[in-house]
């Protein structure tokens, strides 16, 4: 017998919804993967911060951008723009993020998904 588990984000194990976005979560034994979908105008410090009780995101992320563009902005003023095909690692230091442009932003999260917007 083969050991295989198939899951789809269209039927996630958890759905975390917030203003202008959602985070779909699937769990595997020992691993959690998330898919973030944010609409134009989404901003972490406005749309997710009230749910977490922190001013900025403090979650460590490892992921890949599938669609659209978003920023990662640190308190020291450094701002990075992420786009389709970018693999990203963002450490746990406090950071903000927002969608850039008129297109939705979609990314996969391979690290940090278990705690994101929870």
C-alpha positions in Angstrom: 0.0 0.0 0.0 1.3 3.4 -0.9 1.4 6.2 1.6 -0.2 9.3 -0.1 -2.3 12.2 1.1 -3.9 14.5 -1.4 -5.4 17.9 -0.4 -6.5 21.0 -2.2 -6.7 24.7 -1.1 -10.3 24.7 -2.5 -11.2 22.5 0.5 -8.8 23.6 3.2 -8.5 22.2 6.7 -8.8 25.7 8.0 -9.9 29.0 6.5 -8.8 32.2 8.2 -10.7 35.2 6.7 -10.1 38.9 7.3 -11.0 42.1 5.6 -9.8 42.0 1.9 -8.2 38.6 2.2 -8.1 35.0 3.3 -5.5 32.4 4.3 -6.3 28.8 3.5 -4.5 26.2 5.5 -3.8 22.5 4.9 -2.2 20.2 7.5 0.0 17.2 6.8 1.6 15.1 9.5 4.2 17.5 10.9 3.7 20.2 8.3 1.3 23.1 7.6 1.1 24.9 4.3 -0.9 28.0 3.7 -2.2 30.0 0.6 -2.6 33.7 1.1 -5.0 35.6 -1.2 -5.2 39.4 -0.7 -7.3 41.8 -2.7 -6.0 45.3 -3.9 -6.0 47.6 -0.9 -5.1 44.9 1.6 -2.6 45.9 4.3 -1.4 43.7 7.1 -1.4 46.4 9.8 -5.0 47.4 8.9 -6.6 44.1 8.0 -4.9 41.4 10.1 -3.4 43.4 13.0 -6.7 43.6 14.8 -7.0 39.8 14.8 -3.5 39.2 16.2 -3.2 42.0 18.7 0.2 43.0 17.4 1.0 46.2 15.4 3.1 44.3 12.8 3.5 40.7 11.6 6.0 38.8 13.7 5.7 35.5 11.9 8.7 33.9 10.1 7.7 33.2 6.5 9.1 30.9 3.8 7.1 31.0 0.6 6.5 31.6 -3.1 4.5 34.3 -4.9 2.1 32.9 -7.5 0.3 36.1 -8.6 0.4 39.8 -8.1 2.8 42.0 -6.1 3.1 42.8 -2.4 5.7 44.5 -0.1 7.5 43.5 3.0 8.3 46.7 4.9 10.4 46.7 8.1 10.3 49.2 10.9 13.7 50.6 9.9 12.2 51.8 6.5 13.5 49.0 4.3 10.8 48.0 1.8 11.0 45.0 -0.6 8.6 44.1 -3.3 7.7 40.5 -4.0 6.4 39.4 -7.4 5.3 36.2 -9.3 7.9 33.5 -9.2 9.8 35.0 -6.2 10.7 32.6 -3.4 10.9 34.5 -0.2 12.2 34.1 3.4 11.2 36.8 5.8 12.5 36.6 9.4 10.4 37.1 12.5 11.4 40.7 13.0 8.3 42.9 12.9 7.2 43.8 9.4 4.2 45.2 7.5 2.9 44.2 4.1 0.5 45.5 1.5 -0.7 44.7 -2.0 0.9 46.7 -4.7 -1.3 47.6 -7.8 -4.7 46.6 -8.9 -4.3 42.8 -9.0 -4.9 40.3 -6.2 -1.8 38.8 -4.6 -1.5 35.1 -4.0 1.4 33.3 -2.3 2.1 29.9 -0.8 3.6 29.7 2.7 5.7 26.7 3.7 6.9 28.0 7.0 4.8 30.1 9.5 1.4 29.0 8.1 0.5 27.3 11.4 0.6 30.7 13.2 -0.3 33.2 10.5 -3.5 35.3 11.3 -4.4 32.7 14.0 
